[in-house]
């Protein structure tokens, strides 16, 4: 068997830009700032990272997740349109709490 013939590349997904923004979101503790662990929070984090990396509409973002590692990395690759809208509603419902917590979160991440 020739060297390298044991493997074949079936698909390659972009990762660098997503990984860089996700790493910064982790350093800033973005997920914790948004709220307690839940599916809506994970989708909201993915939407925010997506907006930084590729600023497009929320619904086109859903399709983009299958073309990058973000959806799989954050466990939201299978999110539906309804879940996207529910996550945005969840985020709006938490806006006041997030805005109150944000200054303390920034000072703790330094």
Number of C-alpha atoms within 10 A of each C-alpha: 5 5 6 7 7 7 7 7 5 5 6 9 10 11 13 11 17 19 16 13 16 23 12 12 15 13 11 17 15 19 17 14 18 22 16 11 10 11 15 23 21 20 25 24 22 26 25 18 21 24 14 14 15 14 13 12 11 17 13 10 18 22 15 17 20 15 16 18 20 24 22 12 15 13 14 22 20 12 16 13 13 9 16 21 16 16 21 18 14 16 20 12 11 13 13 11 14 17 12 11 13 15 10 11 16 13 9 10 11 7
